[in-house]
Amino acid sequence: MPSQKVRKALVPAAGFGTRLFPATKVVKKELFPIVDRDGRTKPIILAIAEEAVNAGIEEVGIVVQTGDRDLFTNFFKSPSKPELWQKLSPEDRQYCQYLQDLGDRLTILTQEKQEGYGHAVFCARDWVGEEPFLLLLGDHVYASNTNISCAQQVLDVYRQKGQSVIGLTIMSADIIHKAGCVTGVWQDDGSILEIGQIYEKPSLDYAKKHLRVEGMSEDEFLGIFGMYVLEPAIFALLEADINNNARYRGEFQLTTCLEKLRQNEGAIGYLVKGQYFDTGMPLFYRQTVIDFYLARVKNN
């Protein structure tokens, strides 16, 4: 049967950004600046929203803390203050209108209590409804190695396979304890993986025993890229964890429910032809500021 069209994208952005303190005492980490290939200085959340919309997504939902709702609403949906408008170039005035047009496609959702990434996703259940959705991390930006964007690649795989898709990247052994990892069996041309297990932040010993993938070197593993297309069944699994107070490291996680979704319905991994840039930690953000622009320009 043909896959249902993916119309909506979800971006959880309700964390505290503690790893970027004290800057996050005054600026939300999703609003930290980066320079994109068009030469504009953008808050991270704008680059993420554009990644989704430019891939054909019709609506984007951003999950924020209740107290931050006006902050995100004002950026995307309010006109510039008159005193700023007077100082803007004609090009920047046009860009102000572009931001408001983009804002018409955005919905600001709230997570009243910060209880983990999985809980933030669950807060969007009513907005998503009974349809598949694109999920993007709120502190990752992306650069494709081809003329097809990373989000478009993942959406294309979903249309071909009709199953939930988890974007993958090759990770070195020294950082897998910071990410979700998968194992499985390669299909097709070596970019599609039939996932056999999804595991959150494994130790190196566990990864070596249980998360090996044929054809990869001993110090490489498949980590989650920070980009997914998920079937709405994920919400029932998240709800069950919340109702049963099933926490992992004190929070309601997404990865544990992804593993249950895989067991129930199957899931496909896709080795994205591109890079993700993690902006959620100081040195990673520093490297993103240096490398993101160059990576985006390279395949413009």
N, C-alpha and C positions, 0 to 999 in steps of 0.2 A: 504494500500500500504506500502511496506517496506520503512523504513527511509533511506535517503541518508547517505552515510558514512561521518563521520566527519573527515576530513583530516587536517584541519588547526586550530591552536590556536592563539589567539591574546592577547598580554599583553601591555596595555597602560602604559608607563613609562616616560611621558613627563612633569610631574608636577615639581614644584619648591621645594617641601619638606619644606615649610615654618615652619611647626610645629616642624621640627627637626633642625632649625637654632640654632646656627651658624655652626654646623657640615656640613650641606648641602651647605654651601658656598664653601667647598672644595671637598666634596664627595657626589655624587648623592645618594639619599636614597636607590635606588635599588641596590647599590653596597655596602651597609653596610654589615658587616660580621655576619654570624651565623654559628654554628657548626651543621652539619647534622649527621645522624646516622652512616655514614661511617667514622666519626671522622675528616672529612676534614672541614676546614674553607672556606665557600663559600660566595660569594656575593649573596644577596637575589634573584637577577634576575636569577642566575644559578639554584637555587633550584626550582624556578617557571618553568623555561624551562624544567627541568628534570621531574617535575610533569606531564607536558603535554606529553613529548616524551615517558616516561615510560608507559603512558596510551594508546599508539598506535598512537599518533598524528604524522603526517608525516612532517609538516612544521609549524614553529612558527614565527609569526611576532611581533616585538617589536617596539612600537611607542615611539619615543624619540624627544626631542627638536633638532632643526637643528644643533645647536652648539655642541651637545653631540653625534652626529652620529659616529665620529671617536672613541670616548671613548668606546662605546659598540662594535663597529666593531673590534677594536684592542683586546678587551678581548676575544671575541669568535672566531675570525678568523685569528689572527696574531700569529706566533710562538713566543716563549719566546726569550728575548734578549740573545745573546750568553753568556754574563757574568752571567746571572741568570741560564741558562741551565747548565753551568759547575758545579754549586753548588747543583743542584737538584739530588735527589736519583733516582735510576732506576724506582721506582714506580711513582714518580712525573713526570718523563719524559714521561712515558706511559700516565699519566693523561693529560699532555699537548697535546698529540695526540688526546686523547678523546675529549678535548675541541674543537679542530679544526674540528674533525668529527661532533661534535654537531653543530658547527658553520656553517657547510655546509647545515644544515637544517633550519637555521635562516635567516630571512630577516629583515633588519633594515629599518623601515619606519619613516617618520618625521611628526610632527605637527608644522607648522611654527609659529603659534600664539596660545598661551595657553588660550583656551576659554572653558574649562570644560572637564569633563570625557566623556560626550556624543560626544563632538566635536573630541576628540582624537580617539574614536572608529570610527567615520565617516571618519577620515583620512585614514583608512585602507580599505575603500570600494572597490577600484579597485583591491587591492591585494587579498582580500577575494573572490570577484566575487560572482557568484550566487550559493552559497552553504552554508550549515550550518557551524557554527564555534564554537569552545570552547573559551570562554572569561574568563581570569583570571586577577585579580587585580595585579598591579605592586608592591604593598606593603603588600601583604598577602602571607604567606606560610601555608602549610597544613600538617596535620598528621591524617591518618586514624585510626579508632578504630578496623579495621579488616585487613585481609590480602589483601583486595582490596583497591587500592588508592582512595582518594576522587574524583579525576578527572575521574577515571575509573567508579566509581559509577554513576556519573552524565551522562557520555556518555552511560552507559548501560540503564539508564532510558530513555534517548532520543531514543535509538534504539527500546525500548519496546513500547513507547507511540507515537513517531512520531510528537511531538510538542516541541516548545521551552521549555527548562527546566531551572528553577532558583533554584540553591542550597540554602537551608535554614538551619538556626540554631536557637536554642532557646536563646532568649536574655532577660535579666532582664529589668525591667521597667526603671531603672536609666540610661541606655545607648541607648535606642531606638531612642532618638533624634539625635544620631550620624549616623544612618544607614537607609537604605531602609527597610520597613516592609511590610508584606503581611497578608491577611486574606483569608479564603476559607473553603472548606469542605474536610475532610479527605477521601481518598479512600484506597482500598486494605488493607495493614497491618498497616496503620497509619503512613507510611513514605511518601506517595504520597498525595499531596494536589491539588485539583482543585482550582486554585487561583481565588478569587473573587475581589480582589483589591490589587494594588501595590502602595505604598505611600512613598515618599522620606522624611526622617527625621521628623517623626510626633512628635507633642507635646504629652505629656502623656495623656492629656485630650482627644485629637483626637483619640489616640490609644485605649483608654478605650471605647470610643463610637463606633468606626468604625472598629477596627482591632482585635477584640476578635476572638479567635479560640476555638471551643468546645473541652472540655477536658483538657484545659490548665489552670493553676492557674492564679489568678487575677494579679499577678506581673510578668507574663511571656508572651512574644510575639514571633512571628516568624520573625526573621530578615534575611536579605540576607547574605549568606555565603561568597560571593565574588567569585562565580564560576557559570558560565552559559553555556548552549548550546543554541545558538540563530539562528533562521532562517534569511536569508538575507533580508527579508522584513523590518528588523529593520533599514536598511540604508535609505530607502525612508522616514521613519518617522523622523529620525534624520535630513535628508536633508530639510524636510518641516519646522522643528523647526528653523533650521539655516537660511533658506530663509526668514522666517517670523520674525526673531529675537526674537523668543519665548524663553526667558531665565528664569531660576529659580535661584534666589539668585545670579543673575549676570552672570550665566554661562549656557551653553547648557548641560543639564543633560541627563544621560542615563535612569534613573528610570522613568521619565515622559513618555518617549517613550516606555519603557517596558509595562507601563499600556495601552498605545494605541495598542501595539502589542497584548496584552492579549485580549483587546476588539475586535480586528479584527479577530484574529486567535486562541485565547485561549492560555493558558500557564499552565504548570505543575510545581508545587513546589515539591522539594525533600528534605526531612530532612536528610542531609548528616550524615553518621555514621563516624564522625571524628571531628576534631577541626580545626578552622582557627586561625592563629596567626597574629595579626595586628602589623605591624612594623612601621606604619606611625606616631605614636606619642611617645614622649620620654618614658613614663612609660610602654606603651604597648611594645615598642621595648626592653626595659630592661627585661620585663617578658618573651618575646620571647627568648632572649639570654639564660635565665635560663631554660625554660620549653621545648623548641622545640626539642632539642636533646633527652631528656628523653621520650617525647611522640612518637618520631619516632622509638626509639630503642624498646619501649614496644611492638610494633606490627610488628617488622621486621621479 
